[in-house]
Amino acid sequence: MRILLTNDDGVHAAGLHAARRALARIGEVFVVAPERPRSAVGHSITLHKPLRLTAVALPDGAEGYACNGTPADCVALGYEVVMGGRCDLVVSGINAGANLGWDVVYSGTVAGAREGAVIGIPSLAVSLCLPENVAVGTLSFEPTAAFIGQVATCIQQHRLPPNVLLNINIPYRPDASVLPIAITRQGRREYVNRIAVREDPYGRPYYWLGGSVRPEEPEPGSDVYAVQHGAISITPIHLDMTAYSLMEALQSWNWEPFHVEGAKP
């Protein structure tokens, strides 16, 4: 397998390096990741400045590339430039933190995998869900990385349908020997108190985006519910975001043809 590996935590992130080591056991891995953390950039692409690839040495001596763009940029450049258009699988992660429910709208990790699906390559995003009191620097990503290898092998055997990616969230359970697998739907995960107002030394206001997850009971069958109950969540995500259930109702809204002023009859 020829595997393209990216993330949104940056090319120096421990989760990326653990994923590379695990995937190297089953295929040839090409690392193209942001030169710095690019969390929550969504599926943005860079159109206003040149993109560059810089060769970097990874901790185990392997070579990768740092990109000055977003995760989606990394996948586009990785596929076209680094891999010459020959790629069997795109993996984005391992992210240090959950990407559950509505997080997928903002997530750079998920966007990396989504860009792979846009190109037409089987893709997956992988996140390790951390409690607030766990420091990233104390973590071992190796168990999560081993699971990525299992998923990659399954995808190689069974394939994914076009325009679909897998969003995988793994709960942090250092004392668990076995984690069940749950095939889930995207749940609800809403943030509250998102804007914190601060004041600089000159008395001018500035704003910090963040917030906390609204405490609510997740629905059974959702990714949020699965992780909360100690299971690995695997959610298939389709590129088609059409709300089909609303289409018939929209037809009944008594639409009238729109006449543009000044247009010739």
C-alpha positions as a Python dict, from the first residue, in 0.01 Angstrom:
ca = {
    (1, 'M'): (0, 0, 0),
    (2, 'R'): (107, 357, -70),
    (3, 'I'): (-21, 558, 225),
    (4, 'L'): (-38, 936, 262),
    (5, 'L'): (-27, 1047, 626),
    (6, 'T'): (-119, 1395, 748),
    (7, 'N'): (-268, 1564, 1055),
    (8, 'D'): (-363, 1904, 1195),
    (9, 'D'): (-135, 1899, 1502),
    (10, 'G'): (174, 1959, 1291),
    (11, 'V'): (460, 1755, 1151),
    (12, 'H'): (630, 1730, 1492),
    (13, 'A'): (328, 1581, 1674),
    (14, 'A'): (378, 1252, 1859),
    (15, 'G'): (49, 1111, 1728),
    (16, 'L'): (165, 1151, 1368),
    (17, 'H'): (494, 975, 1438),
    (18, 'A'): (322, 683, 1612),
    (19, 'A'): (84, 645, 1319),
    (20, 'R'): (376, 645, 1074),
    (21, 'R'): (554, 367, 1260),
    (22, 'A'): (242, 150, 1269),
    (23, 'L'): (150, 208, 904),
    (24, 'A'): (508, 141, 789),
    (25, 'R'): (451, -223, 884),
    (26, 'I'): (186, -261, 613),
    (27, 'G'): (291, -20, 341),
    (28, 'E'): (503, 267, 215),
    (29, 'V'): (417, 581, 412),
    (30, 'F'): (453, 937, 280),
    (31, 'V'): (425, 1202, 551),
    (32, 'V'): (303, 1548, 448),
    (33, 'A'): (182, 1753, 744),
    (34, 'P'): (148, 2120, 843),
    (35, 'E'): (467, 2289, 960),
    (36, 'R'): (280, 2408, 1270),
    (37, 'P'): (-47, 2317, 1448),
    (38, 'R'): (-352, 2394, 1232),
    (39, 'S'): (-635, 2269, 1453),
    (40, 'A'): (-992, 2378, 1377),
    (41, 'V'): (-911, 2518, 1033),
    (42, 'G'): (-1182, 2302, 876),
    (43, 'H'): (-1154, 2226, 506),
    (44, 'S'): (-983, 2552, 416),
    (45, 'I'): (-737, 2556, 128),
    (46, 'T'): (-471, 2815, 55),
    (47, 'L'): (-530, 3038, -248),
    (48, 'H'): (-371, 3368, -137),
    (49, 'K'): (-4, 3268, -110),
    (50, 'P'): (241, 3011, -249),
    (51, 'L'): (254, 2670, -85),
    (52, 'R'): (588, 2512, -3),
    (53, 'L'): (711, 2168, 95),
    (54, 'T'): (1016, 2138, 317),
    (55, 'A'): (1187, 1804, 381),
    (56, 'V'): (1213, 1719, 751),
    (57, 'A'): (1372, 1432, 941),
    (58, 'L'): (1127, 1246, 1163),
    (59, 'P'): (1235, 1111, 1506),
    (60, 'D'): (1293, 757, 1375),
    (61, 'G'): (1508, 880, 1086),
    (62, 'A'): (1238, 861, 820),
    (63, 'E'): (1183, 1157, 590),
    (64, 'G'): (865, 1359, 573),
    (65, 'Y'): (752, 1695, 441),
    (66, 'A'): (634, 2002, 628),
    (67, 'C'): (386, 2223, 443),
    (68, 'N'): (301, 2585, 515),
    (69, 'G'): (-65, 2517, 436),
    (70, 'T'): (-365, 2343, 589),
    (71, 'P'): (-432, 1969, 625),
    (72, 'A'): (-637, 1978, 304),
    (73, 'D'): (-345, 2148, 128),
    (74, 'C'): (-112, 1878, 259),
    (75, 'V'): (-325, 1602, 110),
    (76, 'A'): (-356, 1777, -226),
    (77, 'L'): (20, 1839, -248),
    (78, 'G'): (106, 1502, -102),
    (79, 'Y'): (-102, 1322, -361),
    (80, 'E'): (-7, 1526, -667),
    (81, 'V'): (353, 1629, -594),
    (82, 'V'): (507, 1388, -345),
    (83, 'M'): (329, 1068, -452),
    (84, 'G'): (288, 1145, -820),
    (85, 'G'): (-85, 1072, -815),
    (86, 'R'): (-44, 713, -689),
    (87, 'C'): (-200, 665, -345),
    (88, 'D'): (-402, 378, -196),
    (89, 'L'): (-500, 530, 139),
    (90, 'V'): (-509, 865, 318),
    (91, 'V'): (-478, 868, 698),
    (92, 'S'): (-522, 1187, 901),
    (93, 'G'): (-411, 1176, 1265),
    (94, 'I'): (-360, 1067, 1531),
    (95, 'N'): (-525, 1379, 1669),
    (96, 'A'): (-472, 1463, 2036),
    (97, 'G'): (-837, 1518, 2124),
    (98, 'A'): (-1182, 1411, 2011),
    (99, 'N'): (-1347, 1490, 1678),
    (100, 'L'): (-1703, 1391, 1758),
    (101, 'G'): (-2043, 1508, 1642),
    (102, 'W'): (-2043, 1861, 1508),
    (103, 'D'): (-1665, 1883, 1559),
    (104, 'V'): (-1627, 1747, 1206),
    (105, 'V'): (-1737, 2087, 1072),
    (106, 'Y'): (-1432, 2256, 1224),
    (107, 'S'): (-1181, 1972, 1239),
    (108, 'G'): (-862, 1996, 1037),
    (109, 'T'): (-805, 1628, 1109),
    (110, 'V'): (-1133, 1527, 947),
    (111, 'A'): (-1071, 1773, 663),
    (112, 'G'): (-747, 1595, 578),
    (113, 'A'): (-937, 1270, 531),
    (114, 'R'): (-1221, 1449, 354),
    (115, 'E'): (-979, 1592, 98),
    (116, 'G'): (-864, 1238, 31),
    (117, 'A'): (-1226, 1135, -31),
    (118, 'V'): (-1272, 1435, -263),
    (119, 'I'): (-974, 1314, -466),
    (120, 'G'): (-1123, 964, -471),
    (121, 'I'): (-891, 784, -228),
    (122, 'P'): (-1012, 567, 64),
    (123, 'S'): (-953, 786, 370),
    (124, 'L'): (-983, 785, 746),
    (125, 'A'): (-944, 1035, 1029),
    (126, 'V'): (-828, 911, 1369),
    (127, 'S'): (-855, 1090, 1703),
    (128, 'L'): (-765, 992, 2058),
    (129, 'C'): (-1029, 1132, 2294),
    (130, 'L'): (-862, 1280, 2600),
    (131, 'P'): (-1004, 1389, 2934),
    (132, 'E'): (-920, 1744, 3036),
    (133, 'N'): (-677, 1637, 3309),
    (134, 'V'): (-446, 1439, 3077),
    (135, 'A'): (-136, 1614, 2942),
    (136, 'V'): (-57, 1529, 2581),
    (137, 'G'): (314, 1502, 2657),
    (138, 'T'): (251, 1209, 2892),
    (139, 'L'): (62, 999, 2638),
    (140, 'S'): (158, 692, 2443),
    (141, 'F'): (-13, 687, 2106),
    (142, 'E'): (113, 337, 2022),
    (143, 'P'): (-207, 141, 2109),
    (144, 'T'): (-414, 380, 1896),
    (145, 'A'): (-161, 355, 1614),
    (146, 'A'): (-184, -24, 1619),
    (147, 'F'): (-559, 0, 1567),
    (148, 'I'): (-505, 223, 1262),
    (149, 'G'): (-305, -58, 1107),
    (150, 'Q'): (-599, -293, 1162),
    (151, 'V'): (-841, -47, 1000),
    (152, 'A'): (-609, 10, 704),
    (153, 'T'): (-590, -365, 642),
    (154, 'C'): (-972, -393, 656),
    (155, 'I'): (-1009, -109, 406),
    (156, 'Q'): (-760, -279, 175),
    (157, 'Q'): (-968, -598, 190),
    (158, 'H'): (-1320, -455, 174),
    (159, 'R'): (-1273, -110, 15),
    (160, 'L'): (-1486, 196, 84),
    (161, 'P'): (-1762, 325, -143),
    (162, 'P'): (-1686, 644, -337),
    (163, 'N'): (-1716, 979, -158),
    (164, 'V'): (-1709, 825, 191),
    (165, 'L'): (-1450, 855, 467),
    (166, 'L'): (-1426, 699, 812),
    (167, 'N'): (-1409, 918, 1122),
    (168, 'I'): (-1262, 714, 1406),
    (169, 'N'): (-1257, 824, 1769),
    (170, 'I'): (-1081, 614, 2033),
    (171, 'P'): (-1147, 672, 2404),
    (172, 'Y'): (-847, 717, 2631),
    (173, 'R'): (-860, 419, 2864),
    (174, 'P'): (-508, 348, 2999),
    (175, 'D'): (-638, 66, 3221),
    (176, 'A'): (-849, -112, 2956),
    (177, 'S'): (-721, -425, 2782),
    (178, 'V'): (-1012, -452, 2536),
    (179, 'L'): (-1217, -175, 2374),
    (180, 'P'): (-1539, -268, 2192),
    (181, 'I'): (-1603, -137, 1841),
    (182, 'A'): (-1919, 64, 1767),
    (183, 'I'): (-2032, 157, 1416),
    (184, 'T'): (-2199, 492, 1480),
    (185, 'R'): (-2373, 791, 1332),
    (186, 'Q'): (-2262, 1148, 1381),
    (187, 'G'): (-2397, 1279, 1709),
    (188, 'R'): (-2459, 1621, 1857),
    (189, 'R'): (-2174, 1809, 2025),
    (190, 'E'): (-2239, 2176, 2087),
    (191, 'Y'): (-2009, 2432, 2245),
    (192, 'V'): (-2126, 2705, 2483),
    (193, 'N'): (-1959, 3019, 2624),
    (194, 'R'): (-1756, 3028, 2305),
    (195, 'I'): (-1629, 3386, 2319),
    (196, 'A'): (-1416, 3511, 2607),
    (197, 'V'): (-1363, 3887, 2620),
    (198, 'R'): (-1026, 4017, 2739),
    (199, 'E'): (-861, 4358, 2756),
    (200, 'D'): (-509, 4443, 2640),
    (201, 'P'): (-275, 4675, 2836),
    (202, 'Y'): (-411, 4974, 2642),
    (203, 'G'): (-770, 4905, 2743),
    (204, 'R'): (-875, 4772, 2404),
    (205, 'P'): (-1094, 4458, 2396),
    (206, 'Y'): (-987, 4141, 2225),
    (207, 'Y'): (-1162, 3807, 2196),
    (208, 'W'): (-1062, 3445, 2246),
    (209, 'L'): (-1265, 3168, 2084),
    (210, 'G'): (-1298, 2844, 2277),
    (211, 'G'): (-1585, 2741, 2499),
    (212, 'S'): (-1684, 2414, 2660),
    (213, 'V'): (-1902, 2125, 2547),
    (214, 'R'): (-2266, 2163, 2648),
    (215, 'P'): (-2341, 1893, 2907),
    (216, 'E'): (-2619, 1675, 2771),
    (217, 'E'): (-2697, 1306, 2746),
    (218, 'P'): (-2586, 1176, 2405),
    (219, 'E'): (-2817, 962, 2194),
    (220, 'P'): (-2748, 588, 2181),
    (221, 'G'): (-2597, 491, 1848),
    (222, 'S'): (-2406, 817, 1813),
    (223, 'D'): (-2030, 863, 1813),
    (224, 'V'): (-2051, 1076, 2127),
    (225, 'Y'): (-2243, 804, 2311),
    (226, 'A'): (-2002, 528, 2206),
    (227, 'V'): (-1689, 709, 2325),
    (228, 'Q'): (-1857, 817, 2649),
    (229, 'H'): (-1930, 450, 2717),
    (230, 'G'): (-1577, 331, 2643),
    (231, 'A'): (-1613, 209, 2284),
    (232, 'I'): (-1418, 294, 1971),
    (233, 'S'): (-1647, 490, 1740),
    (234, 'I'): (-1629, 437, 1364),
    (235, 'T'): (-1854, 676, 1172),
    (236, 'P'): (-1886, 669, 793),
    (237, 'I'): (-1916, 1025, 661),
    (238, 'H'): (-2044, 1104, 313),
    (239, 'L'): (-1938, 1407, 114),
    (240, 'D'): (-2301, 1461, 12),
    (241, 'M'): (-2444, 1687, 285),
    (242, 'T'): (-2789, 1728, 127),
    (243, 'A'): (-3078, 1724, 377),
    (244, 'Y'): (-3295, 1492, 167),
    (245, 'S'): (-3574, 1485, 428),
    (246, 'L'): (-3638, 1855, 367),
    (247, 'M'): (-3653, 1850, -12),
    (248, 'E'): (-4018, 1752, -38),
    (249, 'A'): (-4122, 2013, 219),
    (250, 'L'): (-3931, 2283, 30),
    (251, 'Q'): (-4127, 2196, -285),
    (252, 'S'): (-4448, 2294, -101),
    (253, 'W'): (-4335, 2647, -13),
    (254, 'N'): (-4526, 2800, -307),
    (255, 'W'): (-4220, 2923, -490),
    (256, 'E'): (-4283, 3171, -769),
    (257, 'P'): (-4049, 3240, -1060),
    (258, 'F'): (-3808, 3520, -979),
    (259, 'H'): (-3807, 3809, -1225),
    (260, 'V'): (-3479, 4000, -1242),
    (261, 'E'): (-3531, 4375, -1268),
    (262, 'G'): (-3404, 4522, -1588),
    (263, 'A'): (-3375, 4186, -1763),
    (264, 'K'): (-3506, 4169, -2118),
    (265, 'P'): (-3825, 3960, -2153),
}
